[in-house]
Amino acid sequence: MMSVHHDRAARRGTSREVTTRDAATAAPCTARPRGTTRPAPVLQLAFPDVQDDRRGRRAPTVEICAGAFGLGLGILQAGFAPGSYYDIDPHACATLRANLGVWASGVHEGDIRTVAWKTGTGRTDLLAAGTDCRPFSLAGLQAGQHDPRNLFPELVRALRGMEPLALLSENVPNLVGRSFRPYFDYVVRQIADPFLVARVGEIWWRHDERLKAHAAEPGFRPLYDVRWRVVNAADYGVPQYRKRVIVVATRADAGIAPYQFPAATHAKAALLRAQADGSYWTQHGLAPRPPVAPAPAFDDGLLAWRTVRDALAGLPAPSPTEAGAWMNHWVLREARRYPGHMGSRLDEPSLTIKAGAHGVAGGENMYLDDLGTPRHYTLRECARLQGFPDTHIFVGRQTHVMHQIGNAVPVGLARSIASPLYDLLGGSRGAHMAPRAAAMR
């Protein structure tokens, strides 16, 4: 997991909760009295070379439903240039501005349904999207395509308007489950052939029939090559079990090789071996403990899954109350453990961090300490489990902050997915790409 590393003295107090009242002056805040700020924007510390990207061959990135900047930060770490970020949530937009620093003017607050995307080719390298997962989540009403929060039609409209070199989209794995798989396949076909537009009042499955018929015509060539996969963030060094469906599309007419998902870099077997041979416990200054499961003898060369203990190493004890706490790091209300609500174990990846600010149904936002006592993660601990650097600022009250963190794409997962895409696009700038706006049907 890549993160911004500073020594303890430099890091101390660089990120606390910023209230709406503070947002007008939201720069990285220290542990000094309220209202004192640091002048240097976070991304200047983390990515000193990114500022030159806009003058190079890379066009700016556009991200819709940008949230707390998990997907965007991983994309920047992969090498893409900063650009424009859209979200309807005012607290998420304030978080984006606080962390983007000199690029804060690229944040656009409002409903993306009202945005008139610019038509034209070559203006954008990458369109990224973490569209609202609630219409398709097992934890929601599962109204799917009938839910007014379903933004896949807007994603396709943005794709059609900008015609970027590539698209990267993330959502919950239930989107490819039995209930929603037909609609997901329809979305994939729209991405591949975005200019065969739905007619006014046309039901989605009727439009899908036309898309399939068009794809079956002799000589059909999709505008985008589309690949998708369900991935587990733990397999890419994120200290969290978190499965997500990732969709990547690349311009088929731009001389770009088809995207290939990166191989896993981390594995459970390697963690079990490290715990069995004692190296894991030595790393944390602990006496060896009995293995939780037999360790496979075969070594495939992968790194060990990262655990809750790994992720939280180096954090000081949380403050007992919010008053005076720094880095969003204070003890939340008492946690309770009961069947179906058991919490995460310190020496495994965390359960999936979720958006509930006062506990969630499966106990995912709490863990068991070394004495077996359940405790809710602090907001900063949740942020670490999602891969945010300790310098990352979150704007809003506890509920707003937890909503942003829980809905974020883990930074390390975003970087792992975006890095090979960045490499693919490296030689594509300036390639001939015929605009398709005139071909709308």
N, C-alpha and C positions, 0 to 999 in steps of 0.2 A: 504494500500500500504506500503510494507516494503521498507525502504530506509536507507541509512547511515546517522545518525544524528550527527551533530557536532554543537557546539555553533557558533554564528555568527563570532566571532573573529577567531576561528579555521578554519571555512569554507572559509572565505574571500579570494578570489583569488586562490582557489585550482584548478580551471579548466578554462582555456581560450582556444582559438583556437591555435592549434599547427600547424605551417606551415610544409610543406615538408622539408624545410631546418632544422627545429627543430627536426625532427623525430628521428634522430640518438641519441639524448639525451632525448627522450620523457619520462619524469617522471612527476608526478603531478606538475604543474607550479603555481607559486604564483603571486601576484600582484606586486612583486618586478620587477626591470628592466628586460627586455627581456634577456633570457639565464639563469636566476637563477632558480634552481629546488629544489624540496623537495626530500629527499632521500627515503621516505617510499612508496612502491607501494600501489595503491588504495586497492587491494584485501586483503592486509595484514591488512588494517584498517577495512575493511568490514567483513572479514571472517577469524578471527584469528585461527579457528580450522580446516580449510580446508586443511592446509598443511599436516596434519597427515593422510588424507584420502587415499593417495596412498599406505600407509603401512598397511591399514586395508583391509576389505573384499571387498571394492568397486573397480572395475576396472575403469580406466579413461574414461571419456566421449569423444566421437568424434562428432564434429559438422561440417557440410558442409554448405557453404554459410553463414558463421558466422556473417558477417556484422559488426555492431557497438557493438555487444555483448549483445543485449537485451535478446534474447532467452537464451544465455549462462549464463548470470548473474542470470536470474530467476531460471535456472536449478541448479546453484551453491547454491542459496539461499534455494532451496528445499532439499539440502543435498548431491547432487552428487559431485563426485570428478572432478577437472579440468583435461583436457587431451589435445587433439589435435583439432585445429581450422583451417579450410580451407576456403579461399576466394580468388577470382581472382583480387579484387580491391585493389591496393596498399595502398590507403588511409585508407580503412577499416582495412587492416592488420596492418598498423601503429597504428591505434586506438586500436586494440586488444592488440598489444604489450605494448602500453603505460599503459593500464589498467590491464593487466595480471601480470605485474611485474616479480616476480621470476618464473612464468610459461610462460613467453613470448617465450621461445624456442619451445613451442608447436604450434606456429602459422606458417602455411604453406601457402605461397603466390603462386598462380598459378591456372591453369585450372584443375578442378577435373577430367576432362576426361582423363588426363594423369597419374592419380594416380593408382598404382597397389595395390589395397587393399589386406591386408594380409588375407589369408584363414585360418580359424581355429575358434574353438568355445571357448568362455569364455574369450577372450582378452578384450572385451568391454561390459560394462553394458548397455550403452545407445548410440544410434546413433541419433543425432538431426539434423534437416534440416529446414532452411527457404528458400527453393529453389525459384529462380527468379519468381516473380508473374507477370511480364509484359506480358508473352504470354497469360495469362488468365484474365488480368485486364480489366475492363470496360473502363479504361482510355487509354488503348493501342490499338494496331491493332487487338487484339484478334485472332492471328494466331494459338494459342493453340499448339497442338502437332506438328504442322508443323513449329513452330518458332524455330530457331536454339538455342535460349536461354532456351528452355524447358529442364530442368535437371532432370525430373522424371526418365528417363532411367538410369541416373547416380546414382540417389538415390537407385534404386533397385540393381544396380551393386555393390554399396558400401555395401548394406545390405547382398547381397549374399557373398561378400568377407569376411565380418567380423562376420557375424552371431551373432549379439549382442543379449542380453537378451530382449531389447526393442528398439522401434523406436518412435520418436516424431517428427512430421512434421507439418508445418504451411503454409497456403497460402490464397489467396483471396477467398471470398465466391462465386464469379462467376464461380469458378472451378466446383461447384456442380449445376450450373444453367443448363438450357435446352441445351445450345450449347455444353457444355463440360462434361455433366454428363456421357455419355457413356465412354469417355476417362478416367474420374475419376474412374469409376467403374472398368475399366481395370487396372488402377494403383493399386487399392485396391486388386484386384485378384493377381496381380504380387507380392505384398507384402506378401500376405498370402502363396503363392506358388512360391518363388523366384527362385527355381532351375529348373522350367520348362521354359527354356530360349528361347527367340525368335531366330528363325533361321536366318541366314544371308539373308538379303533382304526381310524378311517376313514383310508384312504390319501388323500394330498393331492390326487391328480388326481380322485378321486371327489368330494371336497369341492368341488373347482373346478367340476365339472359342475353341482353344486347351486347354486353361486354364479352361474354363467352362466345357468342356468334361472331363478333368482330375478330376475336383472337383466332378463330378457326378459319378465317378467310385466307386463301392462298397469298403468300407474300407478306403476311402481317408481321410487323416488327414492333415490339413494345418500345415505348420511349424510355422506360426504366426496367433494368434487371432487378428483381426483388428477391431478397433472401430473408428468412426469418428463423429464429431458434428460441427455445425456452432455455434459459441459462440460470445457474445457481451462483449468486454473487460470491459465496464462500470459495468456489473453485477458482476465483480470480483474486484471492488475497483479501477479500472483505471479511471482517470478523463477524459474520452474520449469515444465517440461513435465509436467503431471500431469492426466491425464484421470480423471474420476470421474462416476458416475451419481448424479444428485440427484433425490430424490423429494420433492415438496411436496404436501400435502393440506390443504384448508381445509373447514370445516364448511359444508355446502350449505344448512343450515337457519338460518344465523346472519346472513344478509344480507351475506355477504362476497363480493365480486366474485372470479371465478376468478383464480388466481395466474398471473402472466406472468413468465417468466424474464427477467432483465435482459439488455440487449444487451451485447455485448463492449465493453470500454473501451480495450483495448490490442491492437496488431496487429504482426505480423512486418514488414509493409510499412513501417510507420512507423519501426521500428528500422533497417531497411536504408537508408531515406532519411537518417536521422540519421547513420549511419555514412558514407554516401556524401558528404553535404555537410560533414562534419567536425565537426558540433556535438556528436556523441556523444563523440568523442575529446577535444575541447576541454573538455568537462564533466569529464573525468577527468585533465586536464592532460597529455595524450599527443599526440604528433605523429600526423597523419592516417595511416591504414593503408589498403591496398587493400581494396575491398569484397569480401565473401565471396560475394555474388550481386548481380545487377543490381537496382537499386532501382526499384520501380514509380513512374511519374511521377504517377499519380493519388493525391491526398491525400483520404482519406475522413474526416479530422478526428480519427481515433483516436490515442491515445498510443502511444508505442513500447513494445514488449515490454520488460520489465525483465530485465537480464542478471545473470549471476553477479557480474560486476565492479560493477554497480550495487548489488547486495544487500550485498556485503562491504565497500563503501567505508566508510572511517572506523574499521574494526576494526584494532587494533594487530597486530603480528606475533604469532603464537601462541607460547606458552611451549614450550620444548623438551621439558619433562616435565610430568606431571600435578601433581607437587609444586610448590606455589606458584602454580599457574595460577589465573586468575580467569575467571569467566563461562564455564566449561566449555571453555576455549579453549587447548588444547595440541596439539602435533603427535602424530598417531597413527602407527601403524607404517608402514613404507615401502610406497608404492603401486607396483604394477607394471602396465604397459600391454601388452596383447597382443590379437590379433584377437577381437572380441566383448566386449572389456573395455577400452574406449578412454577413458572418462571424459568429463566435460563440458568445454565450451569457455568461456573467461572472458567472451566477448562475445556469448553467446547465453544464453537461459534454461537453467538446470541441467536435466540429466536428472532423472527422478523420484527423489526422496529415498526410500530404503527402510529397513526396520527392521534390516538386518544390521549388527552392531556391528564386524565384522572384514572389511568388504568384502562386496559382493554380486556376483552372477554377471555382471551386465552392466556393472560398473564405475560404477554410478550415483552412488556416494557418494565419488567422487574427481573432481578436475578437473586441467586442464593449466595451469600458470602461464605467464607471458609468455615464458619460455625453453623452453616445451614439456615441462617436467618434470612428471610426474604426482605429485599429492599428495592424500591423503585429506582430505576436509573435516574440520575440527574439529567437535565437537559444537555449539559456538556458531554456527559457520558454517551447519551444517545447520538450526539453529533459525531463523536469519535467513532462510534460503531458504524456510522454512515460514511466515514472517511473524511469529514470536514476537518480542516486544520484548526488548531486552537485559536488562531487569529480571526476565524470567521465570525462575523457579527450576525445575530438574529434579532430582528426588530419586532416588537409587540409584547403582549403579555404572555403568560405561560401557555395558555391555550393556543394562541397564535403561533408561538414558536414551535410547540410540539406538532402542530398541524404541518408546518413547513418541513420540519426534520423528518417526520414520519412519512410524508409523501415524496421525499426526495429520492432521486436515483443515487445509489452509492457512488461516491466520486471515483473510487478505484475501478468499479465496474464500467463506468462511463469511459474512463481513460483506456481500459483494456479493449473495449469495443471500438472506440474511435481511432486508436493508434494505427491499426492496419488500414482503416479507411483513409486516414491522412496520407499514408504511404501510397495508396492507390491513386489518390488525386494529385500526387506530386508532379507528374508529367503531363497532366491533362489541361492545364491552363493554356488558352489560346487554341485548343483543338476546335475544329469546325463543328458547330452544333446548330442545326437549322431550327429557328423558332417555330413552335407548333401552334401559336395562337390562332393563325388563320385556318387551321385544320379543325377547329371546334365544330362538333356535330350537334 
